[in-house]
Amino acid sequence: MSDQEQSFQITKVISLGNEQRYLTYSQINDLLPNIVDTEHFDVIISMLEGMNIKVYEQPPSDDELALLLSTEEVPDIEEAAMVLASVDKETGRTTDPVRMYMREMGTVELLTREGEIRIAKRIEEGIYQVLRSLAHYPETVQLVLDDYERFLGEEIRLNEIISGFADSDEEIAPAANIGSMLDDEQQDEVIIQARPVVTDEEDEDGEGEGGLAEVDDGPNPEIAKGYFDELRENFNSAMDALREHGRTNPKTIELLDKMSDSFLKLKLT
């Protein structure tokens, strides 16, 4: 479609919108079938609404129409059409997916550190709420206890079940934040100390600190045993209460809460 033809079509769009005081998306698509670029289409919609021509999915109600008819008309339709037609030369220049993606990315604000922290907290709170709900179902707890039995039978590692304990007082700074806690001199010391010293003998044998890498087996098994023993005891008490009194009994509810508290002390992997 030539520039003149497109200008004529846009004039028809504005004239119809000026007459009705509104347009529907289907009317715009019918009058401008060649507008396929999403960005171009959105800009046209925005400019039409700036001319007091509202765009709807469906025609507005009588009450809405009465309000629309009280708005000002477009003063110069031909001039408005020329401005709107020029949008095609400024937007939608490329259909290359990478360029389109980068262009859209440029319109989105990057997350600040505070924003990342807020999102991380919301995710953590959401996970906790899900676990809190699951923890009241004995079947969930039974699965974790079964996995612990598999660990005792040396079928799996402990870090395949849990990564730590939620009520632990020990706090480890995330690796990404450690550098910001140290000055340049301290960072150099950490780097130097982190390099293992390998003797010639160890280098030849391929053993020692410079040889085989240590495998992280996860939390201390002795400490984990105390947590799992507590969980199993509370699980068995809750199951006995369920069988004897049913789920709605106050005693059962109390024991299920106790089982849930024990379950939530474990940080599942």
Secondary structure, DSSP 8 states (H G I E B T S, - for coil): --HHHHHHHHHHHHHHHHHHSEEEHHHHHHH-TT---HHHHHHHHHHHHHTT-EEESS---HHHHHHHTTS---S-HHHHHHHHHTHHHHS-----HHHHHHHHHTTS----HHHHHHHHHHHHHHHHHHHHHHTT-HHHHHHHHHHHHHHHTTSS-GGGTEEEETT-------HHHHHHHS-HHHHHHHHHHHS----HHHHHHT-STTSS------S-HHHHHHHHHHHHHHHHHHHHHHHHH-TTSHHHHHHHHHHHHHHHTEEE-
